[in-house]
Amino acid sequence: MIPTTEVSISINEQELREYIDKELSKQINQQMVLVDINKLAEVTCMSIRYLEDEILHHPRVRLHEVRKNRKRWWVAQPVFKAIVDIVSDW
């Protein structure tokens, strides 16, 4: 006869919710094609003004800038990599 054991699992709903939100955010960021200044500020946790002053004028970032009239966007994945490279050089 095989002995039976009881398994109980307790789930912390707050941690589960945070984990799901984090994973969804990762998936959404991977699907982005273009980002604007507001999304860059949100993703990098830098202010818009700081991005304007320190990051967006850099040639590695300007390379991925797209303009139409007065609007500006950046190609998401290459500009994220460029920002990481710039910040790691500091």
TIMIPA-834877 format. One record per residue (C-alpha): residue in one letter; x negated, y negated, z negated. Coordinates in Angstrom, 1 decimal, padded with zeros to 4 digits. Example, Ala and Ser with C-alpha at 12.3 -4.5 7.8 and 13.67 -1.06 7.14 Angstrom:
BEGIN
<type->a&X->-012.3&Y->004.5&Z->-007.8> $
<type->s&X->-013.7&Y->001.1&Z->-007.1> $
This chain:
BEGIN
<type->m&X->000.0&Y->000.0&Z->000.0> $
<type->i&X->-001.3&Y->-003.5&Z->001.0> $
<type->p&X->-001.3&Y->-006.0&Z->-001.8> $
<type->t&X->000.6&Y->-009.2&Z->-001.0> $
<type->t&X->-000.6&Y->-012.6&Z->-001.8> $
<type->e&X->001.2&Y->-015.9&Z->-001.9> $
<type->v&X->-000.1&Y->-018.8&Z->000.0> $
<type->s&X->001.1&Y->-022.3&Z->-000.7> $
<type->i&X->000.2&Y->-025.4&Z->001.2> $
<type->s&X->000.7&Y->-028.9&Z->-000.1> $
<type->i&X->000.6&Y->-031.8&Z->002.4> $
<type->n&X->-000.1&Y->-035.3&Z->001.5> $
<type->e&X->002.3&Y->-037.2&Z->003.7> $
<type->q&X->000.3&Y->-040.5&Z->003.6> $
<type->e&X->-002.9&Y->-038.8&Z->004.6> $
<type->l&X->-001.2&Y->-036.9&Z->007.4> $
<type->r&X->000.4&Y->-040.1&Z->008.7> $
<type->e&X->-002.9&Y->-041.9&Z->008.7> $
<type->y&X->-004.6&Y->-039.0&Z->010.5> $
<type->i&X->-001.8&Y->-039.0&Z->013.2> $
<type->d&X->-002.0&Y->-042.7&Z->013.6> $
<type->k&X->-005.8&Y->-042.5&Z->014.0> $
<type->e&X->-005.6&Y->-039.7&Z->016.6> $
<type->l&X->-002.9&Y->-041.6&Z->018.5> $
<type->s&X->-005.0&Y->-044.7&Z->018.5> $
<type->k&X->-007.9&Y->-042.7&Z->019.9> $
<type->q&X->-005.8&Y->-041.3&Z->022.7> $
<type->i&X->-004.3&Y->-044.7&Z->023.6> $
<type->n&X->-007.7&Y->-046.3&Z->023.7> $
<type->q&X->-009.0&Y->-043.6&Z->026.0> $
<type->q&X->-006.1&Y->-044.2&Z->028.3> $
<type->m&X->-006.6&Y->-048.0&Z->028.6> $
<type->v&X->-007.8&Y->-049.3&Z->031.9> $
<type->l&X->-008.0&Y->-053.0&Z->031.2> $
<type->v&X->-008.1&Y->-054.9&Z->027.9> $
<type->d&X->-007.5&Y->-058.6&Z->027.2> $
<type->i&X->-009.2&Y->-060.7&Z->024.6> $
<type->n&X->-006.5&Y->-059.9&Z->022.0> $
<type->k&X->-007.0&Y->-056.2&Z->022.4> $
<type->l&X->-010.8&Y->-056.6&Z->022.3> $
<type->a&X->-010.4&Y->-058.5&Z->019.0> $
<type->e&X->-008.2&Y->-055.8&Z->017.6> $
<type->v&X->-010.4&Y->-052.8&Z->018.7> $
<type->t&X->-013.7&Y->-054.4&Z->017.7> $
<type->c&X->-012.4&Y->-056.1&Z->014.5> $
<type->m&X->-014.1&Y->-059.3&Z->015.6> $
<type->s&X->-012.3&Y->-062.6&Z->015.9> $
<type->i&X->-011.4&Y->-064.0&Z->019.3> $
<type->r&X->-013.7&Y->-067.0&Z->018.7> $
<type->y&X->-016.6&Y->-064.7&Z->017.7> $
<type->l&X->-016.1&Y->-062.6&Z->020.8> $
<type->e&X->-016.1&Y->-065.8&Z->022.9> $
<type->d&X->-019.2&Y->-067.2&Z->021.3> $
<type->e&X->-021.3&Y->-064.1&Z->020.9> $
<type->i&X->-020.2&Y->-061.2&Z->023.2> $
<type->l&X->-018.2&Y->-062.3&Z->026.3> $
<type->h&X->-020.8&Y->-064.5&Z->027.8> $
<type->h&X->-023.3&Y->-061.6&Z->027.8> $
<type->p&X->-024.2&Y->-060.4&Z->031.3> $
<type->r&X->-023.4&Y->-056.7&Z->030.5> $
<type->v&X->-019.9&Y->-057.8&Z->029.5> $
<type->r&X->-019.3&Y->-060.3&Z->032.3> $
<type->l&X->-020.1&Y->-057.5&Z->034.8> $
<type->h&X->-016.8&Y->-055.9&Z->033.8> $
<type->e&X->-014.6&Y->-059.0&Z->033.7> $
<type->v&X->-011.7&Y->-059.3&Z->036.0> $
<type->r&X->-010.0&Y->-062.7&Z->036.6> $
<type->k&X->-006.7&Y->-063.8&Z->038.2> $
<type->n&X->-005.9&Y->-067.4&Z->037.9> $
<type->r&X->-006.5&Y->-068.3&Z->034.3> $
<type->k&X->-006.1&Y->-064.7&Z->033.0> $
<type->r&X->-009.1&Y->-062.6&Z->032.1> $
<type->w&X->-009.3&Y->-058.8&Z->031.5> $
<type->w&X->-012.1&Y->-056.4&Z->031.1> $
<type->v&X->-012.5&Y->-052.8&Z->032.3> $
<type->a&X->-012.0&Y->-051.0&Z->029.0> $
<type->q&X->-014.4&Y->-048.1&Z->028.7> $
<type->p&X->-017.5&Y->-049.9&Z->030.2> $
<type->v&X->-017.0&Y->-053.0&Z->028.2> $
<type->f&X->-016.6&Y->-051.0&Z->025.0> $
<type->k&X->-019.9&Y->-049.3&Z->025.8> $
<type->a&X->-021.5&Y->-052.7&Z->026.6> $
<type->i&X->-020.3&Y->-054.1&Z->023.3> $
<type->v&X->-021.8&Y->-051.2&Z->021.4> $
<type->d&X->-025.1&Y->-051.6&Z->023.2> $
<type->i&X->-025.1&Y->-055.4&Z->022.4> $
<type->v&X->-024.3&Y->-054.9&Z->018.8> $
<type->s&X->-026.9&Y->-052.1&Z->018.4> $
<type->d&X->-029.6&Y->-054.5&Z->019.7> $
<type->w&X->-029.0&Y->-056.9&Z->016.8> $
